[in-house]
Amino acid sequence: MGNGMNKVLPGLYVGNYRDSKDSTQLERFQITHIVAIHDAARKLHSDKHYLCVLASDTPEQNLTQYFPLCNDFIHAARLRGGNVLIHCLAGMSRSVTVTVAYIMSVTSLSWKEALKVVRAGRNVANPNFGFQKQLQEFEAFRLSEERRRLKERFPSLALVAQDEEACRGMLRSYQSLVLSRDLCEGDCALGQTCPTGMCRANSKRLIRRRSSSQRTTPPSSPRTLPPTPTSTRRPRSGPAGLHYYTASAPPSRSSSRFDMTSLGVPGIGLSMCTAGGGGLSAPTSPHSSPPVSPQHWPRRASTLSKRPLS
């Protein structure tokens, strides 16, 4: 994108915004007309003829509506012997789309063949998928009408044979570049370096499968339990950490209360035991018998109500 403007056809160049400001390049290629198509297109050189089109590089942007206007400007300049530079910001999408539409309109090429012609001259040419769809629809529904309109507006046939021959040469060059891996068709495999940098880059999440002979089994390590979140609140089952030490379920609330009161062990000693210090073992909880329900004695006969005798 930063190697300067590129020649696509005689008198037709594609570049980026930096190229459009470079007076040295403009003078070297004898640029007389400039098509600027980007978000802030404006005239930069007073000695150049400009066509400024305000358009964004988004798939929703409608570029088809500008094709006839751009075709008239470009073709009229070339018929007069001028050299036209078509540029956007990066020289990849918007400017390439307008160039492809013009080549389709003045030759017998399809939109895919015209794109190959542009890519043979500028390998970073890559319209977004929305613009490619617009080119496809332009070819299917409006191209015949646009070719007929251009022939009526510009009856001269001075560029017809020249453009057809130049396009055939660019297509041959495109095939040679693809075979020599200097140019790709957008189908580079994952992990393969793209010669133009347009295909997907190497993914850092690429999983490399190794053969069984290269696989090494890591040494087995003892499984450790995940760390237990600490809490300032003591568990309801008893002292903190006791049930982790014994590796058993914590006792019930009733038995815990009974243990704490019946063991007679100070609380600090119990916490040292649960921490594993001093080689102490955890105290065992005595088996508590269920509480005895109160006995119900029979009521005294004297308390029973007596019915009066009849």
Secondary structure, DSSP 4 states (H G I P E B T S, - for coil): --S--EEEETTEEEE-HHHHH-HHHHHHTT--EEEEEETT-----TTSEEEEEE--SSTT---GGGHHHHHHHHHHHHHTT--EEEE-SSSSSHHHHHHHHHHHHHSS--HHHHHHHHHHH-TT----HHHHHHHHHHHHHTHHHHHHHHHHH----TTHHHHHHHHHHHHHHHHHHHHTTSS--S-PPTTSPPSSS-SPPPPTTPPPPPPTTT--PPPP----PPPPPP-SSPPTTSSTTHHHHHTSPPPPHHHHHHHHHHH---HHHHHHHHHTGGG--PPPPPPPPPPPPPP-PPPPGGGS--PPP-
